[in-house]
Amino acid sequence: MSQLPVDVAVVGGGMVGMATALACLERGLTVVVVDPGVIREAASYGNAGVISRGSLFPVAGPGVLGKLPRYALNRDPAIRIDYRSLAAVAPWLLGFVRRCNEASWRAAAAALDPLCAASYDEHWRIAGEIGARSLIERRGWLKLYRSDQAFAGSALEREILAQHKVEAEVIDGPELIQFEPALKRRFAKGLWHKTTGSVRDPGGLVLTYAEAVRARGGQFRQAKAAVITEDGEGALVRLEGGGDVRARTVVLAAGAAAESLTRTMGYRLPLAAERGYHRHFADAGEHKLSRPIYDTGGAYVVAPMNIGLRLLSGVELARRDAPLNPAQLREVEPEARATLSIGEPVEPMPWGGARPSTPDGLPVIGRAPRHGHVVFAFGHGHIGLSTGPVTGKLVAELITGQVPSVPLAPFAAERF
């Protein structure tokens, strides 16, 4: 048996990729990470920083079909379609619409529950080992409803959360101002996800992971992967601009870029670049926001970060390489300012990036169907930062022949 250069090559340097590299190093494997090395371009940088126990629900929910006309006309800030990208996202859209029903929603929640249940503890464990606990806190996060009717519409969600023993406390409107004094707008109800954690600098956390990978002997190739192929007793990653990396196992954890890379392997998976935008503002309130909030009626999230308040907009369906269009962010900014005392921007331009999304809202985790030396770990949508450390642990367990600690069958690529 010939000796390959490394045991594991991880393609992708976001949270999932770095957590995978760290988990493999913990198990005595040699590792190289292949990534361009620009953390600002990763979805791990641009999210709300929520480590959510209750993120059990894909975007394709039973209430979406009634809103499709508004979504299709781009009249709702929650979802925007770039029609120049329609041909590229059409397979994803068709699969998405087929799953906008209660049965699919419940099935997704059941599959995601063990993954989300383990997320915070794995984050906290690793953060303790790499010196990153100052970036993580556990004050929960708050979903806000502008009317009693809107809150009543969340009954099914609350039932499923209770079924999976997710701790969520209802807070009546008059009590919200005492619970979160930073709120200026009056809301009818709030739902406090009590055991959810949050990260005050997601990009900084990923960089701390990278430092830990390097300190433990992990190697880095600062390059983009162009092609992944089987290569005898292992797999090979050809790099853009020339060169290659050979390993006994290649882990594809490249986020939205996984769509084009899986095509080089002969797969046609319905992946879409679910794009999102954020901008940081000064927190100008007398009372500082203490936890992330989601205004369900305004289609925006605000999360307190070390740099300031991070305002995040809804989903844009577009090609990954389409020109950025922060129109949704501009639309929700006045709504956010009516809810919180938001000061001036602390950076010149908004951030935009692409989340790797599947139609059913479940990640793809497991061995590639026709490539025995390649493991897939992508498609986490809105929960990549949250579930990245658990995913890394699962991939390392798979590579080393252990029984995965979370059932992987629901996440297999074969489901498509």
Secondary structure, DSSP 8 states (H G I E B T S, - for coil): ----SEEEEEE--SHHHHHHHHHHHHTT--EEEEE---GGGSHHHHS--EE-TT----S--TTSGGGHHHHHTT-STTEEE-GGGHHHHHHHHHHHHHT-SHHHHHHHHHHHHHHHHTHHHHHHHHHHHHT-GGGEE---EEEEESSHHHHHTTHHHHHHHHHTT--EEEEEHHHHHHH-TT--S--SEEEEETT-EEES-HHHHHHHHHHHHHHTT-EEEES-EEEEEEETTEEEEEETTS-EEEEEEEEE--GGGHHHHHHHTT-----EEEEEEEEEEEE--SS---S-EEETTTTEEEEEETTEEEEE--EEEE-TTS---THHHHHHHHHHHHHS-EEEESSSS-EEEEEEE-TTS--EEEEETTEEEEEEEE--GGGHHHHHHHHHHHHHHHHTT---SS--GGG-GGG-
